[in-house]
Each structure stands twice: as C-alpha cells, then as structure tokens.
Amino acid sequence: GDAVQTRTLTQQTDAAGPDLTVFIEGFVKQYYSVPLGQASIALEAEVFNIGDPLTEATNANLTVGSSYDEDVAITVPMGSGDSEMLTFPVYTATEEGEVSFVVTANASDDADPDNGLDVKNLLIDDEVLSRNNDIYAGNMSIGSPGGIIGGIYEVLVEDVLSGVTFYLATATPGDIHQVVVYNFDGTPTTLVATAMDVLVTEQNTYYTATFAEELTLSPGTYFVGILEGAHPTRLGYTTDTYVPMSAWVYYNGGWSPVEDYNFFQTYMMNLEFGEWNPPMFDIAMESLDMPSYMMPGNVNVAGTIRNLSGENLTSIDISYTVNGGAEVTETFTMNVGPLGSYDFTFPNSEDLSSFGAYAFDVMLSNPNGMEDENPENDMLSQTINVVETIPTKRVFGEEATGTWCGWCPRGAVWMEYMAEEYPETWIGVAVHNGDPMTDSEYDSGIGPLIPGYPSGLIDRMDDPVDPSQFEAAYNQQINEIPPADISLEGVMLDGNTLTFNVRADFVAQVSGLRFNAIIVEDNVTGTSSGYNQANYYSGGGNGPMGGYESLPNPVPAADMVYNDVGRKLLGRWNGTPGSLPATVNAGETWWYEYSINLSS
C-alpha cells in the first residue's frame, strides 16, 4: 500500500546561520479538489529551523496565483530544532480551475534557501470535495456485511450535499449499499443522514448515492462511509499519498482508523455539493429466486424488486419470456415505501419437462402506471438447465489461516471436524498466510475476499464465513445440483513428477468455466519458530476449542502437525485459461492434463 506521509529533517552539522524549512499542512495539503462555494481557505504551514538559532525578524510568505500575496511573521527567537505552526489570512477563490499555493520561509542568511519552499496544487471544482485523484490503484476492505468503510471530510462553508460517488472495485451484483453521514469528533459520533439505496449491478465502476431530502451540512468535520450490503465491499483506493486518520472503518462493534489494521490507503470517494435534485422514480429488478439446474418438472418464476424511489410503490407489471418466446405478464399490487423491497412469484409455474437449457428474461414496467426513469436496472436474466442425471456434489472449503494468528486454531478444529463428518463430500484446503507454509499466489488470491483470519470461502461464493459456520454453509450447498461429474484419471508419480487428468462429464450446457487443480499436503511439520502456532484459546479463558485450551500459547512447533495445507494452485487462482471451450454442451466429456514437479 501507499506509505504514510513522512518528512526527514537533517540537522546542519556545519550550519552557517539559521536554516528554515516549511511544509504546507491542514486542509489544503489533504485535498485534491474543493467546491468553489467552499473555497474560503486559511492555509496552514509548519516552519522548522534546522540550523543555528533564528534571531532576526523573518516572515513566511504565501502566494496563490497573481491575486494573493501575504506574509505572516515567524516568532523569534526560534531555537535550533524548534518549529512553529502558522495560519495565513483566508484565501477565497473566485473561479474554477487549478491553483498553486506556494509557501516560502527563508532567513536573510539562510544556510540552505532551497529547502524553504513547499507547493500544493488544488483543483477548485464546481461541486466536488475530494481527497483522491480518481486514479485507481487497487481495492481494500476491512469488515463484513453490516460494516462501514469511508473517509473524513471537512466542510468549510455551509453547503448542500447533493450526492456521494464511490468506486466499487469488487462487489456482488444484486447487493444493496447505502451511504451514511456521521458527525466526526475524534471518532464518528451522531448519524446525520442515510442516502437512498444503491443497487450494485457491476464491478469496477462508480456509483452515486443521492438523498431522499435535501441535506444541508454546516461547517464542520464529517465521516462519510459505505454501509456494506449482504457481502463485504471492496472500495477502490487512489494513488494519492495517504493522509493519517483520514479513512475509518466500523468493524467488530467499534470505530478504528484504517492504519490500526496496517492499511494506508485513501478511498476513491467524492462528495458532491450544489443544487439538490430529488431522486428519480426508479424501481429495480434486484434478484431472481430460481435454480440454475434442476430435474424435469415445474419451476416458479420468482424474485425480488426494490423501490429506489422517494415515494410508495403500489403496483407494477412484471413480465418474462422463455427462450425468447411469448411474453407472460402479471400485474402485482403492493404498498412498498422508499427503499423497501417486494418478493414476487407468478401464480402459474412453467413446465420444464424436457431436457435442455431455458433462458428466462424477467423485466418490470409501469410502476404506479408511470414510466420508470431508470430502465437500466429493469431486467435480469437467468438460464435454467434441466438435466437427466444429478452429478455427485462435493462442497469445496478454503480456510484462510496462519501460524501467527491466535484465533486460527478454531479453523484447524473445524477443518478436522468437516473432514471426519463428511469424508466423501467435503474438500478442505488450508490457505496459509505469513508463515513458512504460505503459497504466495494462493494467499494473494484469497486475501482480498476475506474480512480477517481465520475465515473461509465455501464453493468460492462471495459470502466469507467463520470456520464455525462451515457446517451450516456446507448444508446450504450440498443439495445444489452441479453441472458436471468430476473425477481423476491416469494419476502417475514418476520420481518427483506427478501427472494426472481431470475429467468432467457435463450434464448441462455451461459457459465460461475452467479446470483447476490444487496440491494439498497433510502431516506437515517444521522445526523453526515459524511453525509455532499462536493460541488464544490457551488456558480456557476463551472457551473450549478441540483441546487447544489445554495447550500453551504458542504451541511449540514440535507439538504441531498441519493438515490440508494448500501447496500449489496448478491453474492459478481463476483456473487454467483455455482448459475448457467457451461453451460446453450437455452430454460432453472433457479432460485436462496437469503435471508438476513436487519439491522435497
């Protein structure tokens, strides 16, 4: 991540007089753009003397373009190693555009005049208050569904907050997100407002949240955050250098700055000020509740719609087609308030008695007899494959763990339980982080998808779970119908070279799939301290945990045996490109050969 801002001050060893150096601080330093209506700025700068004592009267100077030129006196005497924070008279911008704040501080006999200068460029915008430069550098999330992540913003002049834009780098389509505004006084305190719901439709894009009623913010400091939906949210962060204490997270029941988690990134969020426009009338097709695979029979066309408008929804037409055929329409009546949802089910089911793929397009129209003003979220599609046989279903669990993690014995206990309880249908892999068993590629793949350690992914779904929830997640997934039977053939070990074929017998038409294979090792031991297992359950204060309560903290390497260790992703995190055709038809069988030289 980006480094925390630092400054290096070197004392002059052969100083020939005072040596003043200056740094712009405060509001101007922290922001990339400021709305014109708020651009009344009292710039702050800190002056250091790293030379001999300063005894003669000296000014610091600030210029902004050709219209502003002000001096502020530096307090004398200023001893060697002393500093002073200065505040310049207010600069008020009169037009939009980029301005340069140039601060200089040099004594008449300054030992090094070149270091007495600092410059900050600031964009005076028509409406945007932003800490970031909109240059995407990566994504970050701390928390879990129901958590909040966001940034701190200072409002200089009373203004109307018309909306908040934020960049979702990874998110789950169909999730609902909200923007929340809190007063900030050392930590977020009182909730000021909650914006209208935002429906996630795709990743790697900006979304804008608006307010159902006009929101006027008085001068002050505010926290503006994203309330996570059903799945963890990963906001994009910028290439701008991180400003300490400017990004915060609500996680595990409390507020913390992101640096408490060793992160130093600024979220890609912009506050938009100016004329408030009421939210448009917008009803969204949120999700479909239909199976992807099924045996021949009837299926109910069902799903959920969301009222993203500022008024009640009382009626709506919902239609669907199957394989582009005749449109079936039903008028549903309800009374759903702003931000509310409505679950619908068509009164007559569809007969899917023949094998094959059925493409359903489900769309809405005529909300309250009116035109939906945002048609882009009015339709969802889903293909249902009717299969002749049901392949063997196995549930794939990946547990993020590390020997440094004191809570991770919980993961080992539950992994062992799942392997013993469901030996034929549970496949478990322990993905290590920060210890001698770490595979960097595997660790990098799972890391951005989890809220912390230990936790895990089940069938690579978007919902990470705690290891104690593995069995509940398994029970949800085990009855899902998979599109293929998977088996291994031709497994051969020749010296250190392991070769095998992965075989898939498909019962349904699928697209966009790949083969993958993972090498897993049991009975792993080591002698270095990196194999010691941190153990917060030691002594029993945190309750029983499979015997770890009777072991020390840490458990010595000599007493630890690690199972299910993920050693190598043969197809990388997302599978082997080109290992399957773009589309595979029902009844087809495909193989892919993997080969690896096993290390000692």
N, C-alpha and C positions, 0 to 999 in steps of 0.2 A: 504494500500500500504506500500511499504518499507519506513522506516523513513529516513529523511535527515540525513547525517552524522553529528554527534555531538562529541564534546570532553569535558570532565569535568576536570578542573584544580582546585585542592583544595589547598589553601594556608596553609603552615605549621604553626600551632599555637605555637608549641614549637620547631621551627627549630633549629637544631644543626649544622648549616652550610648551604651552598647552596644546592638546590635540582633541578637538571636538568631533564627535561623530553623531549622526542623527538618524532616527528611524521613525517613519510615519506609523501611527498606531490608531486604534479605535475604529470607528465606523468606516472611514474611507479605506483603510487597509483591508477590511474584511469583505468588502462587497465588489461585485463585478458590474452591477448596474443598479441605478436608483431612479425611481419615477421622478419626472420633472416637478410634479406637485409636492414632492418631499425633499427636494434638493436644496434645503437650507442647512448647511453643514458647518459645524465648528470643528475644524480639523485638529487632531491631537498628534503631538510628536514628542518623542523622548530624546533628550540630548545627553550624551555621555562625555566625560572628559577622561581620556586615557593617556594624557600626558602630564606635564607639570601643572601645578595649580593655576587656575584662571583668576586673575585679579582685576583686569580692566573691564569696563562696561562693554558688553557684546550682545548683539541681537541675533535671534533666529529669524529667517525670512521665509515667507510663503508666497509663491506666485501661482495663479491659476489663469492660464492664457495671458491675454493682454489687459484683462479687465480688473484683475485683483492683484495687489501687491501690498503685503502687510508685514510689519515687524513685531516681534514680541521679545522683550528683554529677558536675557538669561540671568538668573540670580548669581551675583558674585559676592564673596569669592566662591569658586567651585573647586573643591579639592581634587587631587588626583584619585581617580576611581569613582568619583561622585556622578550622579545623574539628576535630571530634573524633567518632569512631565510638563509640557507647555500646551496651552489651548489657544488657537488663533481666533480672531473675530470671525463671525459667521460669513460664509460664502453662500450666496444664493444664485443658482443657475437660472438663466432667463430663456434658454433654448435647448433643444435636444442635441445630442452629439457627444463625442468623446472629449473629455477634458483631462489635462495633466496637472496634478498637484505636485509642485516642486518645492521641497524644503531644503534650505541650506543653513548651516551653522558652522562658522569658522571664526576663530580669533584672528586679530591682525597679525600675530606672529605664530599662526597655527603650524604645528610641526608636520602635518600631513593634510593639506587642504582637500585632497581628492576624496577622503572618506567622510567629508562633512556634507554629503548630498544624498537625498532619497527622493524617489519619484514614484508616484502611483497614478495610473490611468484609470478613469472611472467613466462608464457609459451612462450618460443622462438619457433615460429612456422615456417613452411616452407613458408607460404604465408598469414596468416590471421591476420588482425588487428581488435581487438575486445574488447569492453568494457564488454561483457557479458560472462557468463559461460555456456550458452546453456541449462540451467536448467529452464524449463518452469514454471512460477509462476502464470500466468494469462494473460489477454489481456486488451488493452486500446486503446481508440480512442478519439481524440478531433477533431471535424471538420465535414465536409460534403463533398459530391462529389466535386472534384476540390481542396480540401485542401491537405496539405503536412504535414507529420509527419516523424521525423527522429532524427538523433543524430549527435554530433560534434566529429570529429576525427582529430588528429594531425599526419601529415606525417613528419617523422624526416629526411628522406633521399629520394631524388628523386627516384620515382619508378613508375612502370606501374600498373595502376588499371585495373585488368582483369575482375572483376565482383563484384557484391554485392549480398549476400544472405540475405533473410529476412524471418521471420516466420509469416505466416498469421494464426492467431488463429481463426478468423471468417471472412469469405469473401463470396462473391456471385459468384458461378461458372459462367463463361462466361464474367466476368468483365475483363477489361484491366488495368494493373497497369504499372507505369513507375518509374524508379529510376532517381532522379535528383541530381546533384552535384553542390553546390554553394561555392564560397569563403566565408569565415567567418571572420568578423572583428567586434566583438561585437554583430552583428546580421548577418544572411545570406545576402550576397550582390549580387555579379555578378554570373549569371548562367554559370557554366563551361561546363557542358555536360549533355545530357539526354541519358539514356540507351535504348536498344531495348525494345519494349513492352513485357510484361509478361502476358500471358493468365491464368486466375485463373481457375483451374479445380476441386479443392477440398479444404477443410478447414484443419486446424491443420497440416500444412506441411510447409517445407522450399521451397522457390523459389529462383532461381538465375537469375539476370538480367545481360546481357553482353552488350558490347558497339560495335556499328557498325564499329568504327575505334579505333585504339589504343589510349588510354588515359594515358598520362604521367602527373603525378602530381608532381609539385615542392614542396620542403619543405614548410610547412605552415599548416594552420588550415582550415578545410573544413566542411561544413554541407552536409550530405548525407541523403536524405529523400525519402519517398514513396509518389508519386503523386496518390491520390485516384481516383478510376475509377467512374463508374456510381453510386456506393453505398459507404457509409462510410466503411473504412477499420479498422480492429482491429488487431494491431500488438501484438504478444506475448511479454511479458516482463519477465525479468530474476529474479532470486533470489538474484543476486548481489546487494549490497547496492548502492543506487542511488547517483550519483555524481552531485551536484548542477550545473545548467546551461549546462548540457550535452545533454539534449533532448529538441527539439524545435518543434513548430507547426506553420504552416501558416493557419490562420483562420480569417474570417471576414476582409480580406484585409490587415492583418498585421502579423508580426512575434512576437512570445512570447515563452519564456521558459515554459516548462510544469508545473513548480511549480506555475506559475501565475494562473493556474486552480486547484491548490491544489493537483496535482499529483506528485509522486516522484518515478517513475519507469524508468528503463533503457530498451530500446527496444532490442529485440533479432535480431540484425543485425551484419553481419560480412563483412568487406572489404577484398577482396581477391586480393593480389598483385602477380606479377610474369609474366610469359610468356603470352602474349596476343594471343588468338586463335580467328580467325574470326568466327562470328556466322554461324551456320549451316543453310542449306536450309530447311526452316520449314514453312509449310502452315497449319493453324489450322482451324478446324470447330468451329466457335465461338458461334453461336446460331441458333436456328430454329424458324421460324415465322409461327407457325401452332397452331390451337386451341387445347385445351385439351378435350373439349366437344363440340358437335355440333349436330344439327338435320340432318337427312339423306340428302345427296347432294354431291357435288363435293368439293374437297379441293386441293389447290395448295401446292405443295411441295416447300418450300422456306426457306431461311435462309441467314446467313452471314458467310463468311470466312475471315480470317485475314492473311496477309502476314507478318510473323515474320522473314523474311529473309532480307539479306542486298542487294538484287537485285530485279529487277522488275519481277512481275508475269504476264505472257502474256497468258497462257492457263492452263486449269486444267479439269480433268474428275471428275464429281460428280455423285454418284450412290445412289440408295436407294432400299430397299426391304420393303414389307408389310407382316407382319406375317411370315417372313422367306421365302417368295415366290421368284419368278423370279426377278433378278436384273435389274433395269432400269438405264441406264447410258446416260449422256449427256455431251458433251464437250463444255465448256464455254470459250470464249476468252475475254480478257480484257487487260488493261495496268495499273497495280497497283504497286506503288512504295513500298519501305520498310516501314513497319508499317501500310500500308494502308489496307482498308477493301473493300470487294466486296459483294453486295447483289445479290443473285441468285434466280431465280424462274424457275422451269421446265416448258417447253412450254405446256405440256399436264397435265391436272389435273387428280386426282384419284377419281374414282366413289365410294363413301362410302354410298350406298343406303340401306344397311342392318344394323339393329341394332347390337351393339356389340363393342368390343374393337379391335382397329387396331394398331399394333406395327410397327412403322416406324424406320428403321435404315438408317441413311444418312451418307455417307462416301465420302472422296475425295482421289484422286490418280493422279499420273503422272503430277505433276506441271511442266510446261515447258518441258514436256516429260521426266522428271527426276524422280528419287526416292526421296520421302520425307524422310528426315533424322531423323524426329521425329514422328513416326507413332502413338504415344500415344494420340495425340490430333486430330486425323484424322476422328473421328466418334462421332456423337451424336445420341441419341435415344429419341423417344417420342411416347407415346401412346395417340391415339385419341379415345374417347368414343363417339359413335353415339347413341343418346338417343331418346326414344319415346316421352317423355314429358319434358318440361323445368320447373324445380322446381322454387319456389319463391326465388329470390335473395335478400339478405339483405347485406348491407355493414357495417362492424364492425370497429369502430374507437376507438383507445385508446390514450388518451391525457395525456402526462406527465406534471404535474403541481405541484405547491407548494405555500403555502401562503407567503413564504419568497421571491418569485420570482416576481419582479416588472413588468415584461412583461407578466405574466401569466393571467391577466385579458383578454388579447387577446384570450387565449384559452377558457375561460368561455363564452365570447361573441360568438365565432364561434361554440362552442358546443351547445349553446342555439339556434343559427340560424339553424344548421343542424337538431336539434330535431323538430323544428317548421316547417321547409321547407319539410322534408322527414320523417314524423312521423311513417310510416309503413315500411320503408326500411332502415333506419339508426339506428344503435345500437351504442351508445356512452358510454364510460367509462372514468372517470377522475381518473388517477392513481397518487396519491399524493406522494410527496417526502418531507421529512424533516419537517413535521408538524403533528398535532395530528390526522389527518385522514389517515396517512400512514399505509398501509399494507406492512410489510417488504418483504414478499415473492413476491408480485406483483411489488413492487418498484425494487427489485433486478432483476426481470425478464426483465423489460423494460429498466432499466438504461443503460446497455451496448449497446443497439440498437439505441440510440438516440444521436444527437450531442449536445443537450442542452435543456433548459426549456424556454418557452413551445415548445413542438413539439409532433408529434404523429405518430402512425403506423396505416395504413389502411389495413384491412384484413391480418394483420401480414406479409405484404410484406417487403422486405429488404430496400425499399426506405422510410426513415422517412421524414415527411413533416411538414411544419409550419401549425398551425391551420388555417391561412388564405388560405391555399391550400386544406383544407378538401373537399370543394365542387368540385374542379377540380379533385381530386383523386377519390371522390365518382362517378363522371361522367365517369371516366375510368373503374371503377369496376362494376358498376351496370348492365352492359349488359353482363358480364361474366356469363356463364352457370355453376351453382354449381352441384355437383354430387348427392345431396340429398335434399329432403324437410325436414326441421327441425320443430318440434313442441314440446310443453309441454303437459303432461297429468298427471292426478292424483295429482294436486297441493293441498297440505293439510297443514294447520298450526294447530298443536295440542299443545296448550300452547306456549312455545318458540321453539318447534321443527318444522322445515319446511322440508317437504318431497315432492319430485316431480320426475317424469320420463322425461328424454329427449328421444324423438323418432326421428329416421331418416329413411325415405323411400328413398332408393337408386335407382337412375335411371341409374347408370353406375358402372362398376367394378373399385374398388379403392383398394389401399394397403397403409398400414402404417398410417391410421387415428385413432384418439382417440376422445372420447367425452370430453367436458369440460363444466363447468358452473361457472358463476360469480355472486356473490351477489352485487347488486348496490343499493345505498340509495340516495334518494332525500331529499331536505329540511333539510340539516344538518346544525346545528348551534352550537355555543360554546361561552363561556364567557371568556376564558383565552386569553392571548396575542397571543398565537399560532394560533388563529382563525382570527387575523388581517390580511388583505390582502394587501401586498405591491403593490403599484400602481404607475408605472412610467408614466401613462397617465394623472395623476392629473394635472390640470391647463391648459391642452390642448396643451402644447408645443410639444408633440409627436403625435398630431392629434387626431381626434375623435375616441372613442372606446366604442360604445354602452352605453354611459352615464358615464363611468368611468372617463372621462375627467372632469366631474363636481364633483367628489368625492375626498376626501383628500388622502394623502399618509402617512401612510397606511390607508385603510378603516377600521374603528373600527369593532371589532367582532360583536357588537350589530347591525350593519347595513349589515352584510354579511349572505347570505344563499347559501349553496353549494349544487349543484345538480350533479347527475351521479357519485357519489363517489364510487369508487371500494373498497368494504369492504372485500371481501374474494374470493380467487381462490379455488374453490372446487376440481378441478383436477390439482392443481399446475400450473406452467407456461405452461408446454408442454402437458397438458391433462392427463386424468386418464389412467395409463397403464392397458392393458387388457380389456378396456371397449368396444372395438370392435375387431373382428377377424383380423388376419394379412391381409387377403384379403376378401373383401365383394363383392358379385356379384350383378349385376343389377337385380332389382325386389325384393331384400331382404329388410326386415324391422327389425331394431334393436332398443332396448331400453336400457337405463341405469338409475338406481335409485340413486338419491343424497339425502342426509339428513344432516341437520346442525342445531345445537342448536344456535339460534340467541341470541347474548348478548343484554343487556339492551341498 
